[in-house]
């Protein structure tokens, strides 16, 4: 017959039964629910907006140390001048 798998139950009931490749087994389960119907637009209803595409992720710009990697001044409390 066919390869092993779940098939319509030949004994009825609308479910599925396992075929082991040689005989029908005692293993049975309910049939899966039918797929939902396609969405039908309702007359007069506003159109459904299309999903928005996500913005591309841009990595931050690398930090480039100035003055050989040292700060222009060493005081953490006063404003440091930008080296020229």
JOHU-V623959 format. One line per field, one symbol per residue. ss: DSSP state (H for helix, E for strand, C for the rest). phi: phi as a letter, one per 20 degrees, with the letter a starting at -180 (. if undefined). A space follows every 50 residues. Layout:
ss->???
phi->???
This chain:
ss->CCCCEEEECCCCCCCEEEECCCCEEEEEECCCCCCCCCCCCCCCCCCCCC CCCCCCCCCCCCCCCCHHHCCCCCCCCCCCCCCC
phi->.dfgrecgffennmedcedeocbfeefcbffffffffffdfegnefffff feffffedffffedfdlmndffbdefddfeeffe
